[in-house]
Amino acid sequence: MKKLALSLLVVSGLFSSAAFADLNYGLEVGVRSQSGDTDAVGGSTDSQTAMQFGIFGIMPISGPWNLRTGLLYTQRPLIEKVGGVENKIDMNYVDIPVNIMYKFEEYAGVYLGVNLAMNMDKKCGAANCTIGDVASPLIPLTVGASFKFAPNLGLNVYFESAGGKVAVTNNHDLKNYRAVGANLLVTFD
């Protein structure tokens, strides 16, 4: 809970600053396809569909360059199969994106950066499944594009990659998480 409170404080401080009078902001909600790897001998993973939602803001830096940030609730589930046993792993994070965005037009741009992802909860679906050593903060690299197709509606598409160990389940490392996603944007600029 302390992590969530700190995240809200940081983001609200960014959004309320008088220096960012030209801030474009809104809500986003969408789906993502999450995948990853396991180092278990004979193990494999299956990707899962998850949700992401929250608020975003785009603050001008200079000319077409902008800072894209926000506060997002992100699900990062995965199914791990080891020795005929299937474990559904659920890890949920609060993400603070820190992306540099280049706007081609007022309604379209591309961005690159990281998400500062703090783990909020974790669980395993199988009875004998244990999960621990969860990466928090997790800092995935993100590349994406967003555009408006109506005055207050748009779309954000992205690819996210978190290399290295993300968690340990039953003494097996889950690693190299990747996701592709699409979020509907409702803007208030």
N, C-alpha and C positions, 0 to 999 in steps of 0.2 A: 504494500500500500504506500510505503514511503517513496518507492520509485515512481509510482503513478503521480503522486502529489508533486514531486520534484519536476517531472516531465510537464505537467500542467502549468506549473509556475514559470518554467523556462519559455514555453511556447506562448503563454499569455503575455509575458513580458515583451517578447518579440512583436506580437501582433498589436499591442497597445501603445507602442512607442510613437510619439508624434513625428519622429524622423522618417517614419514609413507611411506618410500620408498617401502615397500612390500604391499602396498595397492592394493587390487583387487576391481575393480569398473565396473560399467556398467549402462545400462538402463533397466527399467522394465515397463511393461504395462500389464494390465489384468482386469479381472472382479471380482466383489464381490457381494455377496448377503447380503443386509443390513436388519436387523430387529430391533424391539424395542417394547416398551410397552407404554400405555397411562393410566393415572389415571382417565380419564373421566368415569362417571357412564354410563354403557351400551356401552362404547366405545371399539373399537378394532383397531388393526393395521395390515397392510399387508406388507410383506417384498418387497423390490425392488432390482432390479439388477442395479449396478452402475459400474463406472470405477475408476481405480487408475493407475497413471503413474508418472514416475520421474526417478531420479538417485539414485544409492545406492553405498556404499563402504563398504568393509570388511577390517578392520585393525587388524593385529596380536597383541595380548597382550602377551601371553606366551604359548608356545607349541600349543595345539589344541584350546586354548581359543582366541576368537576374539571379536572385537567390530563391530557390524553391524549397520550402520547409513545411512543417505541419506536425500533426499528432495523429497517428494511425494505430488502430487495433488490428493486428495481423495474426492469422492462424497459420501455423507451419506444421501440418500433420504429415505422417508418412506411415506406410505399412512395411514392417521388417519381417522377412520370412527366413527362419533358421531351423534346420532339422525338422521340417514338416509343421512347425508351429508358426502361426501368423500373429504378430503383435501390432496393434494399431497404436502408434505413438502420436500423442497430441501435445504440442507446445504452442503456447499463445504468448505474444509479445506486444508491447507498446513500442512503436517505432517513431523516431524523430528523424525525418529525412533531412539531409544537408546536401542539396544538389545545386550545381551551377547550371542555369538554364539559358539557352540562346534562343531568343524569340525572332522568328523570321518575319512575323506579322504580329499584330496585337492579339490575334486569335490562335496562333500556332507556334510551337517551339519544341526543341529537343533539350534533354538534360542528362547530366552525368554526375554521380556523387556516391554517397554512402547513406545508409540508414543506421542510426544508433538505436539498436533494438534491445530492449530490456525485457527479460523473461518474467511473465506474470504468473503462469502456472504450467504444470506438466503432468501428464498421466500416461499410463500404459493400459491397454485394453485387456490383455491376457492376465489370468490369475497369478502366474509365476513371474510376471514381467516386472523388472525394476528399472527405473530411470534415474540417472544422476549426472553430476558433473556437466550440467547444462550451461552452454556458453551464454554469459550475460555480463556485459553487453556483447551481443552478436553484431558484427559490423559488415553486412553484405554490401558489395558493390552493386550499384543500380544504374541502368541506362534506360532511357525512355523518351517518349514523345507525348505531348498533349495538344489538343486542338479543340476549338469550339465549332459545333455544327449548327448552333442556334445562339441567340444573344446571351442566354444564361445556362446553356447546356453544352457539355463537351465530353471528351473521352480522353483517358490517360491509359496508354499501353506501356508496359515495361518488362524488362528482364532483370532478374536479381541473382547474384551468385555470392555465396558465402563459402569460401574454401577452408579446408581444415576441419578439425573436430567440432561438432555441434553439441553432442551429448553422448552418454554411455548407457547402453541398455544391456542388461544381463552380461556384463563384461565384454561387450562388443561396441566399438566406436560407430556412431552415426556421423557421417562427414559429407562435405562437399554438397551442401544444400543449394538447389537452384529453383527458380520459379519464373513463370511467365504469367502476366496478369493483365486484366483490362478493368478499369474503373470508370463508372459514369460520374461526371463532374456536374455539380450544380453550383454556379458562381454567383457572387453578390457584388460584383464590381460595377 
